[in-house]
């Protein structure tokens, strides 16, 4: 980790939980971090964006359980910055709204450490919005008030409840679940109508979102009856009535679903974005990363002799990117050298990558698997055709076996990239699955299945519901004992449809 002459601290708000609500600036700053100091309210989706190279320091605090004192957190930020590192203090919500951001800056200012603030979307506004509750409405109120519901054990509230009631505005209490009874009693004693609408909102903007709507008088009893988990916020005011009409999040097809997406790192966002738009909480964990092979002597030889080949066949989008973006510039080859070649592509994703480079496949099999590609080429290739097959070093042998039906074909099986498995140091996928917090995993290749298995060694795979893109992927998941389902076609669109179908069935159960 390369240090700078002078370190710097960024206080970054991670938002309320949904990774889609993490700001663009926050994401950029986080991507450049060398040290990340994070707390317990940062969502898994944001944690999955932490650079692999960054050193992470957990300082989580929950009611009655402080892993690290505030004074020690302040000291950590100071010391890491003094060492010359780019330090990101990653905080749930917004750092300046009950986030003790001001306290953390005081020591930095004293020691003349440079810093920046990256605001985050705060839960008092985002969570009601995800529950269809407008915190202001001209027909109901003209003000909104955010109050901490936390108090020291045995201490009295330092809150003027009578003044709050007189405002007639929407009241939002953070960190107040354990004190719900006291809050409601104090408000009624201060003159609030017992029938005033009230709600408690659990884990808003995430798959764990839950809403209980009642009145100030009855909310504690409803919470005791229905149960609630933290973090949760309390909202009191006539605007709570609008939840019945305005609630939108839970109507999305994948609302309430937490989905693990395992793909090569460079491809992961496309699938995740599809699922997020449908309401899923997406945990992005690149189970594999793709790198060009180190020994490229064979590659260079094949590419310098490209004029001797008749067909160029790609089995994956990764193969296309590495061949055109890394290997061709390396040997100073341009597109003119490929003009005589016919091109075969396995899958719509591979074809899409080719089209980005102005190339359209001459052949793409109806079914997107290696065997289908090999059979299609065996049927269409001219006599004594020479085929160059640049692909993964650990690629399936199905395509080679199918091409073997034609003894006259000369096939050069050219490994151009290796697959490496990655394990997250911040998110315990094994625990998430074991506890049932993740509803299903999405696999787009057999290699992502193997990468996932390596990351969660010891997990009872019977607990994993797996949505698989094709036969080979499903076979790899079946071998581990997962509860597997396969998309109708080997496309991202069909895989997304499968996830929606599985979620729908699960909700009905």
DRENTOR-622391 format. One line per 10 residues: for each residue x negated, z negated, y of N, C-alpha, C. Coordinates in steps of 0.02 Angstrom, whole numbers. Example, Ala and Ser with C-alpha at 12.3 -4.5 7.8 and 13.67 -1.06 7.14 Angstrom:
BEGIN
-660/-390/-284/-615/-390/-225/-660/-390/-165; -642/-354/-112/-684/-357/-53/-645/-394/2
This chain:
BEGIN
-42/0/-59/0/0/0/-44/0/63; -40/54/100/-82/61/160/-53/21/218; -94/-22/246/-73/-64/302/-90/-31/368; -53/-50/420/-66/-27/487/-103/-81/526; -130/-63/584/-166/-112/624/-122/-169/646; -61/-154/663/-13/-205/683/52/-194/646; 77/-246/615/139/-241/579/199/-242/626; 256/-230/598/318/-229/636/376/-249/591; 427/-279/620/485/-302/583/547/-265/608; 588/-241/560/653/-213/575/706/-257/544
752/-282/585/810/-318/559/865/-267/548; 882/-255/485/927/-200/467/990/-227/435; 1047/-208/463/1111/-226/434/1129/-178/378; 1141/-205/318/1156/-163/260/1230/-146/254; 1272/-173/298/1343/-160/294/1378/-206/244; 1443/-194/232/1484/-241/193/1480/-233/118; 1447/-181/92/1443/-173/20/1442/-100/-1; 1489/-61/23/1492/10/7/1430/44/35; 1390/76/-10/1329/108/12/1342/164/62; 1402/193/60/1420/245/108/1426/220/179
1432/154/188/1438/124/254/1370/101/281; 1317/111/244/1250/98/268/1232/153/319; 1206/134/376/1195/182/430/1138/229/414; 1139/287/445/1086/336/435/1019/309/458; 1019/273/515/957/244/539/932/190/492; 977/149/467/958/97/419/925/127/358; 954/181/332/927/214/273/858/242/287; 848/272/346/783/300/363/730/245/369; 747/192/403/700/137/412/682/106/344; 733/98/301/721/69/235/674/113/194
682/179/200/641/225/160/567/221/179; 551/194/238/482/189/261/454/119/255; 493/73/225/473/3/221/416/-8/171; 371/-53/188/318/-74/142/336/-142/111; 371/-184/148/395/-248/124/469/-254/140; 510/-273/91/582/-282/102/600/-354/86; 627/-389/135/650/-457/127/726/-454/128; 758/-468/71/830/-455/65/868/-516/42; 933/-516/55/975/-573/36/1027/-554/-15; 1068/-602/-33/1115/-594/-89/1176/-551/-73
1190/-538/-9/1249/-500/10/1235/-426/18; 1175/-404/6/1159/-333/9/1187/-300/-54; 1227/-247/-46/1258/-214/-102/1208/-179/-147; 1226/-173/-211/1182/-140/-260/1166/-68/-239; 1216/-34/-210/1205/35/-189/1149/41/-138; 1146/-7/-92/1093/-6/-42/1026/-27/-73; 1028/-76/-117/966/-98/-151/934/-41/-190; 975/3/-217/948/59/-256/911/109/-211; 918/103/-144/882/146/-97/814/119/-78; 798/58/-98/734/29/-81/678/69/-113
627/89/-74/573/128/-103/539/92/-161; 523/129/-212/491/101/-271/425/68/-253; 391/94/-202/325/68/-185/328/4/-144; 386/-12/-116/392/-70/-72/389/-135/-113; 358/-185/-83/357/-252/-112/419/-289/-88; 458/-317/-135/522/-347/-119/519/-423/-126; 549/-457/-77/551/-530/-76/624/-552/-70; 650/-586/-121/719/-608/-120/725/-676/-86; 770/-680/-37/780/-743/0/854/-758/5; 891/-742/-47/963/-749/-47/988/-819/-35
1044/-822/1/1076/-886/15/1150/-880/-2; 1176/-926/-39/1247/-934/-50/1265/-1007/-37; 1328/-1020/-28/1351/-1087/-12/1324/-1137/-64; 1286/-1186/-38/1260/-1238/-82/1201/-1218/-123; 1176/-1157/-115/1120/-1133/-155/1076/-1088/-113; 1027/-1115/-80/982/-1078/-38/916/-1069/-74; 903/-1008/-94/841/-993/-129/781/-1006/-85; 787/-989/-22/733/-999/27/764/-1024/91; 734/-1074/122/761/-1101/184/753/-1050/240; 794/-1058/293/790/-1012/349/722/-1016/382
694/-1075/387/628/-1082/417/575/-1044/377; 581/-1046/311/533/-1011/269/542/-935/275; 604/-912/282/616/-841/292/583/-817/356; 592/-856/409/561/-839/473/485/-833/465; 456/-879/427/383/-880/417/361/-820/376; 400/-800/326/384/-742/284/380/-679/327; 430/-670/370/431/-611/413/369/-609/458; 353/-667/486/294/-671/530/230/-655/492; 220/-686/435/158/-677/398/149/-606/372; 203/-575/348/197/-507/322/182/-458/379
212/-469/437/198/-426/494/127/-436/519; 103/-498/518/35/-512/539/-17/-479/493; 3/-466/431/-42/-431/384/-44/-356/397; -1/-331/442/-1/-261/459/50/-218/424; 100/-249/391/149/-211/353/210/-193/394; 244/-139/373/310/-121/399/361/-161/360; 392/-210/392/435/-258/358/508/-245/376; 549/-238/326/621/-231/336/655/-294/312; 689/-328/358/732/-385/341/801/-357/330; 820/-349/266/883/-317/247/936/-370/237
988/-367/279/1039/-419/280/1108/-388/270; 1150/-422/232/1219/-399/225/1255/-399/291; 1300/-351/302/1337/-347/365/1294/-327/422; 1299/-365/477/1260/-354/537/1215/-413/550; 1152/-401/569/1105/-457/575/1122/-506/631; 1162/-484/680/1176/-528/737/1245/-560/734; 1283/-548/681/1348/-581/673/1344/-630/616; 1333/-692/632/1324/-746/583/1271/-728/531; 1223/-688/552/1169/-668/507/1103/-702/523; 1104/-746/573/1044/-783/593/988/-736/616
1007/-676/637/957/-630/662/920/-656/722; 957/-689/767/925/-718/826/873/-770/809; 887/-811/759/839/-862/738/776/-830/710; 784/-775/674/726/-743/643/682/-708/695; 712/-688/751/673/-655/803/632/-704/845; 655/-765/852/622/-812/897/549/-822/879; 534/-830/815/465/-840/794/424/-776/804; 455/-718/794/420/-655/805/402/-646/879; 450/-663/923/438/-658/995/381/-705/1016; 382/-765/988/331/-815/1004/261/-788/988
255/-750/933/190/-725/912/179/-652/930; 223/-626/974/216/-558/1001/214/-504/946; 257/-513/895/264/-463/842/317/-413/863; 302/-347/864/353/-298/882/410/-296/831; 469/-280/854/527/-279/810/579/-231/836; 625/-211/792/684/-172/810/744/-200/774; 802/-189/803/865/-208/772/903/-146/753; 925/-142/690/967/-88/667/1035/-119/649; 1085/-113/692/1149/-145/678/1181/-118/614; 1222/-159/583/1258/-139/524/1333/-146/534
1372/-109/495/1444/-115/498/1463/-183/469; 1500/-221/507/1513/-291/490/1579/-298/451; 1579/-346/405/1637/-356/362/1702/-374/398; 1701/-411/456/1765/-427/488/1805/-366/510; 1772/-309/516/1807/-249/536/1813/-199/478; 1761/-193/438/1762/-145/383/1809/-166/327; 1806/-230/308/1846/-253/251/1921/-249/265; 1945/-272/323/2017/-261/338/2035/-187/338; 1991/-144/365/2005/-72/366/2013/-44/296; 1972/-66/248/1978/-43/179/2040/-71/145
2070/-121/175/2132/-150/149/2194/-130/189; 2186/-83/235/2243/-60/274/2267/-108/327; 2223/-152/351/2242/-201/402/2205/-185/467; 2239/-160/518/2206/-149/582/2197/-215/618; 2137/-232/638/2126/-298/668/2157/-303/737; 2171/-245/770/2210/-245/832/2264/-193/825; 2319/-205/861/2376/-159/861/2418/-176/922; 2435/-126/963/2470/-140/1026/2536/-177/1016; 2568/-167/959/2632/-199/947/2625/-271/922; 2564/-292/906/2556/-357/875/2508/-403/913
2452/-376/937/2403/-419/969/2357/-378/1014; 2323/-411/1058/2277/-376/1104/2206/-404/1100; 2193/-447/1051/2126/-475/1045/2112/-491/972; 2048/-496/955/2027/-515/888/1970/-564/895; 1969/-615/852/1920/-669/857/1888/-680/789; 1822/-681/788/1785/-691/726/1754/-761/728; 1770/-800/676/1750/-870/675/1716/-886/608; 1665/-926/609/1637/-949/546/1679/-1005/518; 1697/-999/455/1735/-1052/422/1691/-1104/389; 1626/-1094/394/1579/-1139/362/1568/-1201/404
1564/-1257/373/1547/-1320/406/1506/-1363/359; 1466/-1405/388/1426/-1451/348/1471/-1501/312; 1450/-1520/252/1489/-1567/212/1501/-1632/250; 1564/-1653/253/1581/-1715/286/1590/-1710/361; 1572/-1652/391/1576/-1644/463/1644/-1616/483; 1663/-1628/546/1724/-1601/573/1711/-1531/600; 1764/-1491/603/1758/-1424/631/1742/-1426/705; 1694/-1386/726/1680/-1378/796/1717/-1317/822; 1781/-1316/810/1824/-1259/828/1884/-1285/866; 1900/-1251/921/1960/-1268/960/2018/-1228/930
2051/-1256/879/2105/-1221/846/2164/-1208/893; 2177/-1254/938/2233/-1245/985/2220/-1184/1030; 2158/-1177/1053/2140/-1119/1094/2148/-1054/1055; 2128/-1055/992/2135/-995/950/2208/-976/941; 2250/-1025/930/2321/-1011/922/2351/-982/986; 2329/-1008/1044/2357/-986/1108/2339/-913/1122; 2285/-888/1096/2266/-818/1109/2317/-769/1082; 2350/-788/1028/2397/-742/996/2363/-682/964; 2297/-686/958/2259/-630/929/2249/-637/855; 2218/-587/826/2200/-588/755/2141/-634/745
2145/-678/696/2091/-725/681/2059/-706/615; 1993/-700/616/1956/-682/556/1904/-736/543; 1909/-768/486/1863/-821/467/1816/-795/413; 1751/-800/426/1701/-783/377/1674/-846/344; 1653/-840/282/1624/-897/246/1671/-957/245; 1735/-943/236/1783/-998/241/1825/-1009/178; 1808/-979/122/1849/-983/62/1857/-1055/38; 1801/-1092/36/1804/-1161/12/1842/-1206/60; 1849/-1185/122/1883/-1226/171/1952/-1198/190; 1980/-1155/147/2043/-1121/162/2098/-1171/178
2105/-1222/138/2158/-1272/149/2152/-1303/218; 2091/-1324/235/2079/-1356/300/2095/-1309/357; 2073/-1247/351/2084/-1198/404/2159/-1188/417; 2197/-1178/364/2269/-1166/371/2304/-1228/399; 2285/-1287/376/2315/-1349/401/2301/-1359/475; 2238/-1347/495/2221/-1355/566/2258/-1306/610; 2268/-1245/586/2304/-1196/626/2377/-1216/635; 2408/-1239/582/2478/-1261/586/2484/-1321/631; 2438/-1369/625/2438/-1427/668/2429/-1409/741; 2392/-1353/753/2379/-1331/821/2437/-1291/850
2491/-1281/811/2550/-1249/838/2565/-1180/810; 2525/-1156/762/2539/-1090/733/2600/-1095/688; 2643/-1043/692/2701/-1040/649/2680/-1037/575; 2709/-1080/533/2691/-1079/462/2702/-1012/428; 2749/-972/455/2765/-907/426/2720/-850/452; 2670/-867/491/2625/-816/516/2590/-780/457; 2593/-714/454/2560/-678/399/2485/-694/395; 2461/-698/335/2390/-714/324/2368/-680/259; 2303/-666/255/2277/-633/196/2206/-657/182; 2187/-652/120/2118/-662/101/2095/-599/65
2036/-575/83/2012/-510/60/1946/-520/23; 1947/-506/-41/1890/-518/-85/1846/-456/-91; 1780/-465/-85/1730/-413/-99/1751/-344/-73; 1771/-344/-11/1795/-282/19/1745/-226/20; 1768/-165/14/1732/-101/13/1695/-90/-53; 1704/-133/-102/1671/-126/-167/1724/-120/-222; 1700/-108/-283/1745/-104/-340/1781/-169/-354; 1753/-224/-330/1784/-290/-340/1836/-308/-287; 1856/-259/-245/1902/-274/-191/1970/-299/-218; 1994/-352/-186/2059/-381/-203/2089/-411/-140
2155/-408/-135/2190/-432/-75/2248/-476/-94; 2252/-533/-61/2310/-576/-69/2341/-585/0; 2404/-567/8/2440/-573/71/2495/-625/63; 2498/-672/109/2549/-724/107/2562/-747/179; 2571/-810/189/2578/-840/256/2526/-895/263; 2519/-919/324/2472/-974/335/2490/-1034/292; 2554/-1046/284/2577/-1104/246/2567/-1095/171; 2573/-1033/146/2573/-1022/73/2508/-991/46; 2463/-969/90/2403/-934/67/2360/-978/20; 2348/-1041/35/2308/-1082/-11/2337/-1085/-82
2403/-1092/-86/2435/-1096/-151/2430/-1029/-189; 2437/-973/-152/2431/-907/-183/2361/-894/-208; 2311/-916/-170/2242/-908/-192/2229/-949/-255; 2254/-1010/-257/2246/-1051/-316/2280/-1020/-376; 2338/-989/-365/2375/-958/-420/2342/-894/-444; 2320/-850/-399/2294/-785/-417/2218/-784/-427; 2184/-831/-396/2111/-833/-401/2077/-786/-353; 2019/-805/-330/1981/-765/-284/1906/-776/-295; 1867/-725/-283/1795/-730/-290/1762/-717/-223; 1705/-747/-212/1668/-735/-151/1621/-676/-161
1601/-643/-106/1620/-658/-38/1691/-634/-21; 1723/-671/23/1791/-653/44/1800/-675/116; 1845/-641/151/1860/-660/219/1934/-678/225; 1949/-720/274/2018/-740/288/2039/-706/352; 2097/-675/352/2123/-643/412/2194/-668/424; 2207/-688/485/2271/-718/503/2299/-683/565; 2360/-660/558/2392/-626/614/2446/-579/588; 2489/-557/635/2544/-513/616/2520/-446/588; 2459/-426/604/2433/-362/579/2428/-361/503; 2427/-419/471/2423/-421/398/2484/-388/366
2539/-384/403/2599/-352/377/2589/-278/363; 2541/-247/398/2531/-175/392/2496/-155/327; 2468/-202/291/2431/-186/230/2475/-149/180; 2538/-168/176/2583/-136/128/2591/-62/142; 2589/-43/207/2597/27/226/2531/65/232; 2479/31/255/2417/64/273/2363/62/219; 2373/23/167/2321/19/115/2307/88/86; 2245/109/87/2227/176/65/2174/176/10; 2128/129/14/2071/130/-32/2093/126/-105; 2140/81/-120/2160/72/-189/2199/131/-218
2219/178/-172/2256/237/-195/2209/293/-217; 2145/287/-203/2097/338/-224/2089/336/-300; 2077/393/-331/2075/395/-405/2026/348/-437; 1970/335/-405/1918/293/-435/1911/226/-400; 1960/206/-361/1958/141/-329/1954/86/-381; 1911/38/-369/1904/-18/-416/1856/-4/-473; 1826/56/-474/1779/75/-527/1707/70/-502; 1665/38/-539/1594/37/-525/1560/80/-577; 1526/131/-553/1498/183/-596/1423/185/-588; 1388/187/-644/1316/196/-644/1300/270/-652
1262/298/-606/1242/367/-610/1168/370/-626; 1152/404/-680/1082/411/-701/1065/485/-701; 1021/504/-656/1000/573/-650/928/574/-627; 895/630/-631/831/636/-597/839/619/-523; 791/584/-494/796/557/-427/815/609/-376; 787/669/-381/800/720/-331/870/749/-335; 906/737/-389/973/765/-398/1028/714/-393; 1012/652/-386/1060/598/-395/1115/597/-343; 1100/615/-282/1148/607/-228/1209/651/-234; 1202/711/-262/1258/757/-269/1313/727/-311
1297/702/-369/1346/672/-413/1376/609/-381; 1333/568/-352/1356/506/-322/1406/519/-266; 1393/569/-226/1437/585/-170/1505/607/-195; 1507/646/-249/1570/666/-279/1612/605/-297; 1580/557/-330/1616/499/-354/1637/452/-297; 1594/445/-247/1611/402/-190/1672/429/-153; 1676/494/-146/1733/523/-111/1799/508/-147; 1794/495/-211/1853/479/-251/1865/404/-256; 1824/364/-220/1836/293/-216/1792/248/-258; 1747/276/-298/1705/236/-342/1651/200/-303
1633/141/-326/1572/109/-304/1517/135/-350; 1469/169/-321/1419/203/-361/1352/167/-356; 1325/153/-415/1259/124/-419/1211/179/-441; 1167/200/-397/1121/254/-412/1057/225/-441; 1043/241/-502/981/220/-534/949/280/-566; 899/309/-534/866/366/-565/828/345/-627; 858/356/-685/828/335/-747/766/376/-764; 761/435/-736/702/476/-748/676/506/-684; 613/521/-681/585/561/-627/547/619/-658; 544/673/-621/516/736/-644/451/750/-607
398/765/-643/335/783/-612/303/842/-649; 271/887/-613/236/942/-646/183/915/-694; 172/949/-749/121/928/-797/52/929/-763; 8/885/-784/-58/881/-754/-103/939/-775; -103/954/-839/-144/1009/-865/-106/1075/-855; -130/1116/-808/-93/1177/-791/-130/1241/-809; -180/1235/-851/-218/1294/-871/-173/1346/-904; -132/1324/-951/-86/1369/-986/-36/1399/-937; -12/1359/-890/36/1383/-840/5/1438/-798; -55/1425/-772/-89/1474/-729/-101/1539/-767
-119/1534/-831/-131/1593/-871/-67/1634/-879; -12/1600/-894/52/1636/-903/74/1669/-838; 65/1635/-782/89/1662/-719/46/1719/-693; -17/1718/-708/-60/1775/-690/-46/1836/-733; -13/1825/-790/5/1880/-835/81/1894/-833; 113/1876/-779/185/1880/-774/210/1952/-784; 168/2002/-769/189/2072/-777/201/2090/-850; 175/2049/-898/182/2064/-969/249/2038/-997; 287/2001/-957/349/1972/-981/409/2014/-960; 460/2012/-1001/523/2048/-986/578/2002/-962
577/1940/-986/628/1891/-969/596/1826/-945; 631/1795/-897/613/1729/-872/674/1685/-881; 669/1633/-924/728/1592/-941/718/1520/-919; 767/1495/-881/765/1427/-857/820/1386/-890; 803/1325/-910/851/1282/-944/875/1224/-901; 849/1216/-839/869/1160/-797/855/1175/-724; 891/1142/-678/876/1149/-607/806/1125/-590; 783/1072/-625/715/1047/-613/662/1100/-628; 672/1137/-682/626/1190/-700/622/1243/-646; 679/1261/-617/681/1310/-563/641/1285/-502
655/1224/-482/622/1197/-422/547/1193/-432; 525/1169/-487/453/1161/-498/419/1229/-503; 451/1276/-538/421/1343/-546/412/1378/-478; 465/1377/-437/463/1415/-375/432/1377/-317; 443/1311/-314/422/1273/-256/351/1245/-263; 328/1236/-324/262/1205/-333/212/1251/-368; 233/1283/-423/186/1322/-462/171/1390/-431; 222/1425/-408/209/1490/-377/164/1486/-316; 175/1439/-269/128/1433/-213/57/1414/-236; 54/1376/-290/-11/1352/-315/-54/1411/-338
-24/1463/-368/-61/1522/-392/-54/1580/-343; -27/1565/-284/-18/1616/-231/21/1677/-256; 77/1663/-288/121/1715/-314/184/1717/-271; 206/1778/-251/269/1783/-215/321/1820/-258; 380/1827/-230/437/1853/-268/427/1925/-292; 384/1962/-257/375/2032/-276/348/2039/-347; 312/1988/-370/284/1991/-438/337/1983/-492; 398/1961/-472/451/1948/-520/502/2004/-523; 491/2057/-484/542/2108/-476/562/2143/-541; 518/2146/-590/534/2182/-652/569/2138/-704
574/2073/-691/599/2026/-740/675/2021/-739; 704/2011/-798/773/1987/-804/771/1911/-808; 822/1879/-782/823/1806/-778/883/1778/-815; 871/1727/-856/924/1691/-891/926/1620/-865; 986/1592/-861/995/1524/-835/1042/1486/-880; 1025/1423/-893/1067/1378/-931/1104/1332/-884; 1169/1344/-875/1210/1299/-835/1218/1322/-763; 1273/1301/-733/1289/1321/-664/1241/1289/-614; 1216/1228/-629/1168/1196/-585/1103/1235/-581; 1080/1261/-638/1020/1301/-639/1031/1366/-601
1088/1397/-613/1105/1459/-577/1108/1447/-502; 1134/1389/-482/1139/1372/-411/1070/1368/-379; 1023/1337/-414/955/1332/-388/923/1401/-381; 936/1445/-428/910/1513/-423/940/1550/-363; 1006/1541/-352/1039/1575/-296/1011/1552/-229; 990/1488/-225/959/1464/-163/897/1504/-145; 867/1534/-195/805/1572/-185/818/1647/-187; 881/1666/-181/899/1736/-179/899/1771/-245; 903/1733/-300/900/1762/-367/966/1749/-404; 991/1799/-438/1053/1793/-475/1040/1806/-549
1059/1760/-593/1044/1768/-664/1075/1831/-694; 1038/1864/-736/1064/1920/-774/1104/1896/-835; 1091/1835/-856/1125/1808/-915/1135/1733/-906; 1196/1710/-918/1211/1639/-919/1264/1628/-973; 1248/1590/-1026/1295/1582/-1081/1359/1547/-1061; 1412/1559/-1099/1476/1528/-1085/1473/1453/-1092; 1438/1430/-1144/1429/1359/-1155/1359/1338/-1133; 1355/1283/-1098/1292/1263/-1067/1252/1216/-1111; 1224/1243/-1164/1177/1205/-1205/1123/1252/-1230; 1068/1224/-1254/1010/1263/-1274/1025/1313/-1329
1065/1294/-1377/1082/1339/-1431/1119/1400/-1406; 1167/1389/-1360/1205/1445/-1332/1160/1492/-1293; 1112/1465/-1255/1066/1508/-1218/1024/1550/-1266; 997/1518/-1318/956/1554/-1366/995/1609/-1401; 1057/1596/-1421/1098/1646/-1455/1114/1704/-1408; 1131/1688/-1346/1148/1741/-1298/1088/1786/-1285; 1029/1757/-1279/969/1797/-1268/951/1838/-1330; 961/1809/-1389/947/1845/-1451/991/1906/-1458; 1052/1902/-1430/1099/1958/-1433/1083/2012/-1381; 1057/1993/-1323/1050/2040/-1268/980/2066/-1256
929/2030/-1278/861/2052/-1265/845/2117/-1302; 809/2160/-1268/788/2223/-1297/737/2211/-1352; 723/2262/-1392/675/2256/-1447/606/2238/-1422; 575/2191/-1457/507/2169/-1443/499/2140/-1372; 552/2110/-1347/549/2080/-1280/504/2019/-1279; 469/2011/-1222/427/1953/-1210/465/1906/-1163; 471/1843/-1184/511/1794/-1147/466/1736/-1125; 470/1720/-1061/436/1661/-1034/487/1607/-1023; 476/1549/-1054/525/1493/-1053/492/1432/-1021; 491/1428/-954/463/1369/-920/513/1311/-920
493/1254/-949/542/1200/-957/506/1133/-966; 545/1082/-984/518/1015/-994/472/1011/-1054; 421/970/-1049/374/961/-1105/410/933/-1166; 462/893/-1154/500/863/-1209/568/896/-1217; 573/961/-1203/637/995/-1207/662/1002/-1278; 727/1011/-1284/758/1019/-1349/733/1083/-1384; 731/1081/-1450/709/1139/-1488/767/1187/-1504; 828/1171/-1482/885/1212/-1500/877/1284/-1476; 853/1292/-1415/846/1360/-1388/793/1399/-1426; 739/1366/-1446/686/1399/-1484/711/1421/-1553
748/1376/-1586/775/1393/-1653/823/1452/-1648; 866/1453/-1597/914/1508/-1590/879/1574/-1576; 826/1573/-1535/788/1633/-1522/751/1658/-1584; 737/1611/-1630/702/1628/-1692/741/1675/-1737; 805/1684/-1722/846/1732/-1762/821/1803/-1752; 784/1814/-1698/755/1880/-1685/679/1876/-1695; 655/1902/-1751/584/1897/-1766/541/1941/-1720; 572/1990/-1689/533/2034/-1645/521/2006/-1576; 555/1953/-1559/548/1923/-1492/485/1881/-1489; 449/1890/-1434/388/1850/-1421/405/1799/-1368
410/1734/-1388/432/1681/-1342/373/1637/-1324; 360/1630/-1260/309/1583/-1235/344/1521/-1210; 341/1468/-1249/371/1404/-1231/321/1367/-1186; 335/1366/-1121/287/1343/-1071/308/1276/-1040; 278/1220/-1060/294/1155/-1029/268/1154/-957; 313/1146/-909/291/1144/-839/303/1076/-806; 344/1033/-837/354/967/-807/364/914/-861; 344/854/-843/353/796/-886/410/752/-859; 439/715/-903/492/669/-886/467/597/-894; 475/557/-842/454/488/-844/514/443/-832
516/388/-868/571/341/-861/555/289/-807; 607/271/-770/600/222/-717/645/162/-730; 623/105/-709/661/43/-716/667/10/-648; 728/-9/-628/738/-42/-564/714/-113/-567; 677/-133/-515/653/-202/-511/700/-247/-474; 752/-218/-442/797/-257/-400/866/-269/-432; 886/-223/-475/954/-227/-503/949/-235/-578; 982/-286/-603/981/-301/-674/1039/-264/-708; 1027/-201/-727/1079/-160/-757/1105/-193/-822; 1060/-223/-859/1079/-255/-922/1131/-309/-910
1119/-351/-861/1166/-405/-845/1231/-377/-818; 1228/-324/-778/1288/-295/-749/1334/-268/-804; 1305/-234/-853/1345/-208/-908/1371/-264/-954; 1328/-311/-969/1347/-366/-1014/1405/-406/-985; 1407/-413/-919/1460/-452/-886/1522/-410/-871; 1519/-346/-886/1576/-302/-874/1586/-280/-803; 1535/-289/-760/1541/-270/-690/1534/-195/-679; 1503/-160/-726/1498/-87/-722/1548/-58/-772; 1591/-14/-748/1644/12/-790/1620/67/-837; 1577/111/-812/1551/164/-854/1486/192/-826
1450/227/-870/1388/260/-851/1397/335/-857; 1367/372/-811/1371/445/-811/1302/472/-830; 1299/511/-882/1236/539/-906/1239/615/-902; 1186/644/-875/1183/717/-866/1132/750/-910; 1098/713/-952/1051/741/-1000/1033/689/-1052; 1007/712/-1108/985/664/-1160/929/621/-1134; 887/649/-1091/830/610/-1064/853/553/-1020; 908/562/-982/933/506/-942/961/451/-986; 990/469/-1043/1013/419/-1091/954/378/-1116; 900/412/-1135/841/377/-1160/810/334/-1105
809/358/-1043/783/319/-988/823/256/-976; 889/262/-980/933/205/-972/922/154/-1027; 916/178/-1089/905/133/-1146/841/94/-1138; 790/126/-1112/727/91/-1101/734/37/-1047; 775/51/-997/783/4/-941/823/-58/-961; 866/-52/-1011/911/-108/-1029/899/-130/-1102; 838/-131/-1122/822/-150/-1191/854/-217/-1209; 887/-218/-1267/920/-279/-1290/994/-280/-1274; 1018/-232/-1234/1089/-229/-1218/1129/-207/-1280; 1188/-237/-1289/1234/-214/-1340/1267/-150/-1314
1244/-93/-1339/1267/-29/-1312/1340/-15/-1327; 1369/-54/-1372/1441/-46/-1384/1481/-64/-1322; 1450/-100/-1274/1483/-119/-1212/1482/-64/-1160; 1447/-10/-1174/1437/44/-1125/1485/102/-1138; 1528/117/-1089/1568/177/-1091/1528/232/-1057; 1517/287/-1093/1473/340/-1069/1510/405/-1059; 1505/432/-999/1531/499/-984/1472/547/-988; 1473/595/-1034/1416/638/-1049/1432/711/-1032; 1381/746/-1007/1391/814/-984/1395/864/-1040; 1363/851/-1097/1362/900/-1150/1347/870/-1219
1342/915/-1269/1334/892/-1338/1271/852/-1349; 1215/877/-1324/1151/843/-1335/1150/774/-1301; 1179/772/-1241/1183/708/-1206/1227/659/-1244; 1284/682/-1267/1329/640/-1306/1296/616/-1371; 1259/661/-1404/1226/642/-1466/1176/586/-1455; 1139/589/-1399/1091/537/-1383/1126/470/-1371; 1184/472/-1336/1222/411/-1323/1255/385/-1387; 1280/431/-1429/1309/411/-1493/1259/375/-1537; 1198/398/-1536/1145/368/-1578/1133/296/-1560; 1148/277/-1497/1139/208/-1475/1201/165/-1486
1256/196/-1506/1317/159/-1518/1362/152/-1458; 1351/192/-1406/1394/190/-1347/1462/219/-1362; 1511/200/-1322/1577/228/-1325/1576/292/-1283; 1571/349/-1315/1554/411/-1279/1613/458/-1271; 1611/495/-1215/1659/548/-1200/1620/606/-1170; 1642/667/-1185/1606/726/-1162/1649/769/-1117; 1619/794/-1063/1654/839/-1017/1675/903/-1053; 1729/934/-1029/1754/995/-1059/1705/1052/-1051; 1668/1052/-996/1615/1100/-984/1554/1063/-959; 1496/1092/-967/1434/1060/-946/1421/1074/-872
1466/1051/-830/1460/1059/-758/1473/992/-724; 1448/985/-662/1461/924/-624/1535/916/-609; 1570/972/-597/1641/969/-584/1680/941/-644; 1664/967/-703/1698/943/-763/1681/871/-779; 1619/852/-766/1598/784/-778/1634/736/-731; 1643/756/-669/1681/715/-621/1753/707/-644; 1783/761/-667/1852/758/-693/1857/710/-752; 1807/709/-795/1807/664/-851/1806/591/-828; 1765/576/-778/1761/507/-752/1829/486/-725; 1863/531/-689/1930/515/-662/1979/502/-719
1977/542/-771/2021/533/-828/2009/466/-862; 1946/448/-872/1930/384/-904/1952/326/-861; 1943/331/-796/1965/278/-751/2040/270/-752; 2076/325/-755/2149/323/-757/2174/288/-819; 2144/304/-876/2163/272/-939/2148/197/-937; 2089/180/-909/2069/110/-906/2117/70/-862; 2140/99/-806/2187/65/-762/2254/53/-797; 2275/101/-838/2338/94/-873/2335/39/-925; 2275/31/-955/2266/-21/-1005/2269/-89/-971
